[in-house]
Amino acid sequence: MSQKTVTLTDNSTGKTYTLPVLPGTTGPEVIDIRKLYADSGYFTYDPGFTSTGSCESKITYIDGDEGILLHRGYAIEDLAKNCNFLEVCYLLLHGELPSPEQLVTFDKTITYHTMVHEQINYFLRGFRRDAHPMAILCGVTGALSSFYHDSTDIEDPKQRMIASHRLIAKLPTIAAMAYKYSVGQPFMYPRNDLSYAENFLYMTFGVPCEPYVNNPVLSRAMDRIFILHADHEQNASTSTVRLAGSSGANPFACIAAGIASLWGPAHGGANEAVLKMLQEIGDKDRIPEFIKRAKDKNDSFRLMGFGHRVYKNFDPRAQVMRETCHEVLGDLGIKNDPLLDIAMELERIALEDEYFIEKKLYPNVDFYSGIILKAMGFPTSMFTVLFAVARTVGWIAQWKEMIEDPGQKIGRPRQLYTGATQRTFIPQNERG
Ligand code: SDX
């Protein structure tokens, strides 16, 4: 079949430019503009990359209109229901679901990387006790490169995989240490007899003074929350990791950059912001006041946990999260959680409101997660930390894919310049 193309006509010169169209296995085709500037002298302009593909990827596919999220072709609902988080990590990293033997080996590999160098304890002591745990996670993750930088040759596939295993394994340990440091409790070393999610809950909520009793409902919910946050195509933080990695920076520095980007309230920080918003609303009767503010162009307030750049129907993760929310609250015997009542009423009203319907604003993955995490005992400041722990596998899988892409180059966007054109320099003694 002949190459599909599109033609661009420059009305000022009558010149035409023919651009190839590249098909994916599914989803929108792309116009290949790699030669556009060389041929036409024009850049394209797309702040926020609303219509721009930054890379080719085989990891995650999202159909925002149909509410579909696939990881290596498998639907998120199937993965959340049938897999554990490390199975999904293997799938994202290797492209296929692991055999039972492969999963046992992978699980053991991750387990035996969960400890951090003992010197890391001293990094924590450099922070104030009230430091935001995302600041600690960002700082300490970047600092990991000082422990492995001499052996992190990103051109060596074996060392790329070891770095990937280390990051997936150590982020929960560092996250739990950040929490323990904030509450003044001793750090709990990881245990090799626990699953990934059980180990994280143990390191976070266990204490040396008594045996830790795992709650299987909570550890299953934690594992499922990790799965729901594992990867999400070229979102802001993943794009940050890819751009940092395109310069050849080591993977620990790249993941630290991803953590920094995720922290923003428009992105991963939204789960923390949702809870603060629900607490600010405080009563179902005040919901109309906040809906009005969210619709007011002169008010910067937005309904946190609603809206998405890609999902214009529903976020399939939010649906699984809502079910998990009811399971966890039910298991914990929390009958009337006022924040859940407000959230459900807010969702009902928003989904009936013309503004939200017209703008296609639906609850996203962050809308319910905070309610579950609060019920599980996490402080609000830890919510985005948990998102980062889960998303580390997505970031590192995308980083690996970029490094292994023979066509990849250092990312270097251009711009539309609207500043001063060249002008004569004014010596200091002649300036007004
Ligand atoms: C995540 O990209 C990913 O995949 C991210 C993520 C992942 O897994 O990595 O899914 C995780 O970040 C989820 C999103 C969490 N953020 C929030 O819940 C914060 C609240 N949501 C908004 O800030 C917003 O919806 C975004 C940032 C999520 C999306 O913003 P877009 O795509 O840039 O959309 P937009 O800002 O252009 O909004 C379109 C319109 C605007 O109105 P108009 O200018 O067209 O008149 O919708 C309005 C916005 O004002 N709008 C909202 C709104 N979100 C968008 N109005 C009120 N409340 C909101 N939440």
Residues whose N, C-alpha, C, O or C-beta is under 5 A from the ligand:
A	BS01	SDX	H232 N235 A236 P265 A266 H267 G268 A270 A294 R302 L303 M304 G305 F306 G307 H308 R309 K359 N364 D366
